[in-house]
Amino acid sequence: MTVLAQGARGARSEDVRRGNLSTLLRYVHVHGPTARSRLTAVLGLNRSTIGDLTGELVAAGLVREEPGRAERVHDRSSSSGGRPSYVVTPESERVQVLAVDVGVTHLTVARIGLGGAVLSRIDRSYRRGARRQRDVTATIGKIGAALLAEVESGAVLIGAGVAVPGMVRRRDGQVRQAPNLGWKDAPVGAELARALGLPVWVGNDADLGIRAEHVRGAAAGVDDAVYLSGHSGIGAGIIAGGLPLGGRAGYAGEVGHTVINPGGLPCHCGSQGCWETECGEERLFELAGRPLGGGLAGVREVAAAAVGGEPVARAAIEHVASWLGRGTANVVNALNPEVVILGGALEEVFGVAGATVLAEFEVTALAAPQEQVRIVTPHLGPDSTLVGAAELAFEALLSEPLLELGRRTAS
Amino acid sequence: MTVLAQGARGARSEDVRRGNLSTLLRYVHVHGPTARSRLTAVLGLNRSTIGDLTGELVAAGLVREEPGRAERVHDRSSSSGGRPSYVVTPESERVQVLAVDVGVTHLTVARIGLGGAVLSRIDRSYRRGARRQRDVTATIGKIGAALLAEVESGAVLIGAGVAVPGMVRRRDGQVRQAPNLGWKDAPVGAELARALGLPVWVGNDADLGIRAEHVRGAAAGVDDAVYLSGHSGIGAGIIAGGLPLGGRAGYAGEVGHTVINPGGLPCHCGSQGCWETECGEERLFELAGRPLGGGLAGVREVAAAAVGGEPVARAAIEHVASWLGRGTANVVNALNPEVVILGGALEEVFGVAGATVLAEFEVTALAAPQEQVRIVTPHLGPDSTLVGAAELAFEALLSEPLLELGRRTAS
């Protein structure tokens, strides 16, 4: 099904080895400690090739090898019974990234090791309201410095991954527009790179949510999946054919700003009747008679009140749930995913009014894509985005293990 | 940016050679006769490797080599002036496919050679109305047999590609639903394979439209593009990150059935206020006071009347144009494409009411994705879909040239 990438270059044998190093490192990063015999089977390479590749990664300090202990690994080609196999383990303490999740009402900064282990983290909460981007950057710089001070000597910091609820230019981490933070053309990538003294990659929160859920969550092993992130507005992170869908510059997924009710409410984007005007947190608060800007905690309060029988809260939840079902059907008709993950506020709405979501979904979605999709909640809970930010920061290393490590240790 | 495809296998050196054969054949299929020296430069392989690869393809009868005549190719590394380079040319007469475009009001069957040359074609027109799938299949079988009778001995028929305006299951070419044809769960792939005695691949018309425009049309060299096909309903063919977006089973792109006007008209899909209820051909005919089912010819008549000053036709065109702009903005906000191609009836509407389309688009699309997109008409005109059907049929050969050719000549 591959369509020609014009000007595609031929491949060379030396590329193969680099590709195999990447595949092996990525495998243990995702799956954790893995017996060499299993790597041989899974990667379809012979025993000595796996031994050579592992040796290179050990020498680079990216993985370590230990004799298998807890389990004895059976090799099918051998009839001599079980024999121990070396287990390849990612060097979580030695190879780390900083992961940052910038929300409208929260900020999380964490140190995450190769393999995905959260080594330490700091969480802050805020009331909603415009926060100056330079203040947020400075705060991240300070928290980041505190976390970096904990890193033992000899460890390598690959870089920082940052999640922001807005449209991010992939090339340089410029936040083009983050309406719920009140940011426009904010040089988040450049400022954080200076403040932290690290390479910084910035991504959209929903894009990073689906990335994490795809690597190690509700969409693991799935090639077509959508993460709908409900934080103030609504954004979609999309995996299509096994790859992230970013669009030309990384702005794809602004499904919260697809018109679904043209005679409806004005949207802060300048249009009218966007999906998030009916289905976003602020609409819920308004209908429930709550103060705006309550964030995830506020949504949980309304959901609890609805369950407790408060009619206004129930009506507000039902309204949002109905539009959630309709808009989810639009996404399913357009993209034919196998999984749709409802994250953030949407998870709360789905939890207390799932029947309404599904009823509206069922009348709007076409039969064929409908019968193929599961609507679920995130396996990584509220950490999908944070974990995704770490995955973003690990990506260069995972793609070109020795090249990228050389860059980082030389600097 | 690659996310792990779980269970990805390692690559081996022998794969590299097969990949390079594929890359070379695909290059001359798309670009036509190409000097060897140019292939060396473009593919980034050395001269002797290109010579070996070309030799294998010549021996298989897929390309031929001729001394460069019209132009003398200059080799930059040589200071001895120009020297002739062999030109590698696809064997269009020897390697062919059958391409079929099934429309609501038309049927086209063509013989297309490697490199994209249309060798012969037969076109039929119909009035709109339910056409039994078995009758259509029988007609294609007869026309196909007539075209196949022209094929000279020694030529190889790779298979047939078929475009249908409906949801097609990728796996077996089953048409799950083609509402405008009145088909449901129609075994088009299986029946045509029997009737033609060839391997048959079936695809959605919009998917094949974008495929053709991506390979050799308005989206050539573009990694993120959408083809909006207006034939009775509206469907989208999507290229994301250089690859076709099909979704889990190939049903993606049903943007005509995304709700955009929830209080609006009932849709034949069972939902209400779908985009195509406001923007499809039938809505245009209804508003213009024309009989339904006029197809592309009918749309052209209304467009001409609007240009000629007929108020009812003008109002009908303006209505559809306005919803076309709004829905196109939804697609652009969701996918951040570089190019949106308006095909079929939409091309006609855009031609006479482009200003209305763009005005509505501009107020609905977000600034960042808006500034990156071009809205254009197909370079291949009404043949995008037919050419895409041929590309679909060539795909197996282009991916695995020697393997697939061996299969076809052995059978």
Boltz contact constraints between the chains, C-beta under 6 A:
constraints:
  - contact:
      token1: [A, 3]
      token2: [B, 214]
      max_distance: 6.0
  - contact:
      token1: [A, 3]
      token2: [B, 244]
      max_distance: 6.0
  - contact:
      token1: [A, 4]
      token2: [B, 26]
      max_distance: 6.0
  - contact:
      token1: [A, 4]
      token2: [B, 30]
      max_distance: 6.0
  - contact:
      token1: [A, 5]
      token2: [B, 242]
      max_distance: 6.0
  - contact:
      token1: [A, 6]
      token2: [B, 221]
      max_distance: 6.0
  - contact:
      token1: [A, 8]
      token2: [B, 23]
      max_distance: 6.0
  - contact:
      token1: [A, 9]
      token2: [B, 43]
      max_distance: 6.0
  - contact:
      token1: [A, 9]
      token2: [B, 44]
      max_distance: 6.0
  - contact:
      token1: [A, 10]
      token2: [B, 20]
      max_distance: 6.0
  - contact:
      token1: [A, 10]
      token2: [B, 23]
      max_distance: 6.0
  - contact:
      token1: [A, 10]
      token2: [B, 43]
      max_distance: 6.0
  - contact:
      token1: [A, 10]
      token2: [B, 44]
      max_distance: 6.0
  - contact:
      token1: [A, 10]
      token2: [B, 45]
      max_distance: 6.0
  - contact:
      token1: [A, 11]
      token2: [B, 16]
      max_distance: 6.0
  - contact:
      token1: [A, 11]
      token2: [B, 19]
      max_distance: 6.0
  - contact:
      token1: [A, 13]
      token2: [B, 13]
      max_distance: 6.0
  - contact:
      token1: [A, 13]
      token2: [B, 16]
      max_distance: 6.0
  - contact:
      token1: [A, 16]
      token2: [B, 11]
      max_distance: 6.0
  - contact:
      token1: [A, 16]
      token2: [B, 13]
      max_distance: 6.0
  - contact:
      token1: [A, 19]
      token2: [B, 11]
      max_distance: 6.0
  - contact:
      token1: [A, 20]
      token2: [B, 10]
      max_distance: 6.0
  - contact:
      token1: [A, 23]
      token2: [B, 8]
      max_distance: 6.0
  - contact:
      token1: [A, 23]
      token2: [B, 10]
      max_distance: 6.0
  - contact:
      token1: [A, 26]
      token2: [B, 4]
      max_distance: 6.0
  - contact:
      token1: [A, 30]
      token2: [B, 4]
      max_distance: 6.0
  - contact:
      token1: [A, 43]
      token2: [B, 9]
      max_distance: 6.0
  - contact:
      token1: [A, 43]
      token2: [B, 10]
      max_distance: 6.0
  - contact:
      token1: [A, 44]
      token2: [B, 9]
      max_distance: 6.0
  - contact:
      token1: [A, 44]
      token2: [B, 10]
      max_distance: 6.0
  - contact:
      token1: [A, 45]
      token2: [B, 10]
      max_distance: 6.0
  - contact:
      token1: [A, 167]
      token2: [B, 368]
      max_distance: 6.0
  - contact:
      token1: [A, 176]
      token2: [B, 368]
      max_distance: 6.0
  - contact:
      token1: [A, 177]
      token2: [B, 368]
      max_distance: 6.0
  - contact:
      token1: [A, 214]
      token2: [B, 3]
      max_distance: 6.0
  - contact:
      token1: [A, 221]
      token2: [B, 6]
      max_distance: 6.0
  - contact:
      token1: [A, 224]
      token2: [B, 247]
      max_distance: 6.0
  - contact:
      token1: [A, 224]
      token2: [B, 248]
      max_distance: 6.0
  - contact:
      token1: [A, 240]
      token2: [B, 240]
      max_distance: 6.0
  - contact:
      token1: [A, 240]
      token2: [B, 245]
      max_distance: 6.0
  - contact:
      token1: [A, 241]
      token2: [B, 243]
      max_distance: 6.0
  - contact:
      token1: [A, 242]
      token2: [B, 5]
      max_distance: 6.0
  - contact:
      token1: [A, 243]
      token2: [B, 241]
      max_distance: 6.0
  - contact:
      token1: [A, 244]
      token2: [B, 3]
      max_distance: 6.0
  - contact:
      token1: [A, 245]
      token2: [B, 240]
      max_distance: 6.0
  - contact:
      token1: [A, 247]
      token2: [B, 224]
      max_distance: 6.0
  - contact:
      token1: [A, 247]
      token2: [B, 335]
      max_distance: 6.0
  - contact:
      token1: [A, 247]
      token2: [B, 336]
      max_distance: 6.0
  - contact:
      token1: [A, 248]
      token2: [B, 224]
      max_distance: 6.0
  - contact:
      token1: [A, 248]
      token2: [B, 336]
      max_distance: 6.0
  - contact:
      token1: [A, 248]
      token2: [B, 338]
      max_distance: 6.0
  - contact:
      token1: [A, 248]
      token2: [B, 372]
      max_distance: 6.0
  - contact:
      token1: [A, 249]
      token2: [B, 372]
      max_distance: 6.0
  - contact:
      token1: [A, 251]
      token2: [B, 336]
      max_distance: 6.0
  - contact:
      token1: [A, 251]
      token2: [B, 368]
      max_distance: 6.0
  - contact:
      token1: [A, 251]
      token2: [B, 369]
      max_distance: 6.0
  - contact:
      token1: [A, 252]
      token2: [B, 335]
      max_distance: 6.0
  - contact:
      token1: [A, 252]
      token2: [B, 336]
      max_distance: 6.0
  - contact:
      token1: [A, 254]
      token2: [B, 333]
      max_distance: 6.0
  - contact:
      token1: [A, 254]
      token2: [B, 366]
      max_distance: 6.0
  - contact:
      token1: [A, 255]
      token2: [B, 334]
      max_distance: 6.0
  - contact:
      token1: [A, 257]
      token2: [B, 333]
      max_distance: 6.0
  - contact:
      token1: [A, 257]
      token2: [B, 366]
      max_distance: 6.0
  - contact:
      token1: [A, 258]
      token2: [B, 330]
      max_distance: 6.0
  - contact:
      token1: [A, 258]
      token2: [B, 333]
      max_distance: 6.0
  - contact:
      token1: [A, 258]
      token2: [B, 334]
      max_distance: 6.0
  - contact:
      token1: [A, 259]
      token2: [B, 326]
      max_distance: 6.0
  - contact:
      token1: [A, 259]
      token2: [B, 330]
      max_distance: 6.0
  - contact:
      token1: [A, 259]
      token2: [B, 364]
      max_distance: 6.0
  - contact:
      token1: [A, 261]
      token2: [B, 262]
      max_distance: 6.0
  - contact:
      token1: [A, 269]
      token2: [B, 366]
      max_distance: 6.0
  - contact:
      token1: [A, 271]
      token2: [B, 364]
      max_distance: 6.0
  - contact:
      token1: [A, 326]
      token2: [B, 259]
      max_distance: 6.0
  - contact:
      token1: [A, 330]
      token2: [B, 258]
      max_distance: 6.0
  - contact:
      token1: [A, 330]
      token2: [B, 259]
      max_distance: 6.0
  - contact:
      token1: [A, 333]
      token2: [B, 254]
      max_distance: 6.0
  - contact:
      token1: [A, 333]
      token2: [B, 257]
      max_distance: 6.0
  - contact:
      token1: [A, 333]
      token2: [B, 258]
      max_distance: 6.0
  - contact:
      token1: [A, 334]
      token2: [B, 255]
      max_distance: 6.0
  - contact:
      token1: [A, 334]
      token2: [B, 258]
      max_distance: 6.0
  - contact:
      token1: [A, 335]
      token2: [B, 247]
      max_distance: 6.0
  - contact:
      token1: [A, 335]
      token2: [B, 252]
      max_distance: 6.0
  - contact:
      token1: [A, 336]
      token2: [B, 247]
      max_distance: 6.0
  - contact:
      token1: [A, 336]
      token2: [B, 248]
      max_distance: 6.0
  - contact:
      token1: [A, 336]
      token2: [B, 251]
      max_distance: 6.0
  - contact:
      token1: [A, 336]
      token2: [B, 252]
      max_distance: 6.0
  - contact:
      token1: [A, 338]
      token2: [B, 248]
      max_distance: 6.0
  - contact:
      token1: [A, 364]
      token2: [B, 259]
      max_distance: 6.0
  - contact:
      token1: [A, 364]
      token2: [B, 271]
      max_distance: 6.0
  - contact:
      token1: [A, 366]
      token2: [B, 254]
      max_distance: 6.0
  - contact:
      token1: [A, 366]
      token2: [B, 257]
      max_distance: 6.0
  - contact:
      token1: [A, 366]
      token2: [B, 269]
      max_distance: 6.0
  - contact:
      token1: [A, 368]
      token2: [B, 167]
      max_distance: 6.0
  - contact:
      token1: [A, 368]
      token2: [B, 176]
      max_distance: 6.0
  - contact:
      token1: [A, 368]
      token2: [B, 177]
      max_distance: 6.0
  - contact:
      token1: [A, 368]
      token2: [B, 251]
      max_distance: 6.0
  - contact:
      token1: [A, 369]
      token2: [B, 251]
      max_distance: 6.0
  - contact:
      token1: [A, 372]
      token2: [B, 248]
      max_distance: 6.0
  - contact:
      token1: [A, 372]
      token2: [B, 249]
      max_distance: 6.0
